[in-house]
Amino acid sequence: MKKNLSLSLIAFTLILSSCEKDPAQVSVTAGINTPPIVVSPVAPPTFATDSTLLLGNPSNATSNTADFSNYLLREGYYSVSYNRDAGRPNWVSWHTQSTDYGSVPRQNDFRANQELPSDWYRAEAFSFGNVYEFDKGHMCPSADRTSSIVANSSTFLMTNIIAQAPNNNQQRWAMLEDYCRTLVQAGNELYIICGTYGEGGKGNSNTLTNTLDNGRISVPAKLWKIIVVLEDGANDLTRVKNTSRVISVMMDNVNTTGTDWKSYRVSVDEIEGQTDYDFLSRVSPTIQSVVEARVDNL
């Protein structure tokens, strides 16, 4: 909780599936030889119960192109704070519930985000170079968006992707993602925000690597994630209480093996201290002070 930041952020929505989303026009490619699919925005209600930024915009990202290190992208199924010069997201925020899960297969259509300003560098599917050194790691996971081709394909925009150590991505990070889905299947909905911090990670060669693609993509030193767990319901903002479960982790972006994500749990306050972001800023300050200081132990 950073008290000097605004606690007011109007949440918008775009209904692209059965979950309410932010207003945006989403253009994606369903396959290599198929034309782009364009989903037009839906006029949002005055206030939304479910939104990718319902609990706050932790860095006050904006859609002003002058704000190139903290540029807000509303992708409908998630929101991004993007850093032009780092060529990677600062953070990605989304909401997930059972209706976001379906039978749509993984699209694997990694591609540049054409919504970035035309004079900005746009990472492509091949921009990471040696595919064995770092994974193209999702922030908002593909498996959290399987209700439609459009939803799943949206997660393969490179503005949702980081250079992630393969064992980190495929083991402990993946296990935490799987655990989140078990929580949803048990009757919960989640507000999740995850992101990057610092520069310099170690991939398969165990060599410290700061950048890729001739310095245009920064390799993060650390990855973090915050998960707010609520039982299924409405008026979500008002349902975050002192007793609400909040899971937060911070992991080094290195290639050590292991699936025990629980050993990386920290408080939200600790992540705020390292990133200088203000999480859960739309939640009551009194509640923030409790849930952000607590380290999950379930």
Buried (B, 14 or more C-beta within 10 A) or exposed (E): BBEEBEBEBEBBBBBBBEBBBBBBEBBBBBEEEEEEBEBEBBEBEEEBBBBBBBBBBBBBBEEEEEBEEBBBBBBBBBBBBBBBEBBBBBBBBBBBBBEBBBEBEEBEBBBBBEBBEEEBBBBEBEBBEEEEBBBBBBBBBBBBBBBBBBBBBBBBBBBBBBBBBBBBBBBBBBBBBEEBBEBBEEEBBBBBBBBBBBBBBBBBEEEEBEBBBEEBBBBBBBBBBBBBBBEEEEEBBEBBEEEBBBBBBBBBBBBEEEBEBBEBBBBBBBBBEEBEBBBBBBBBEEBBBBBBEBEBEE
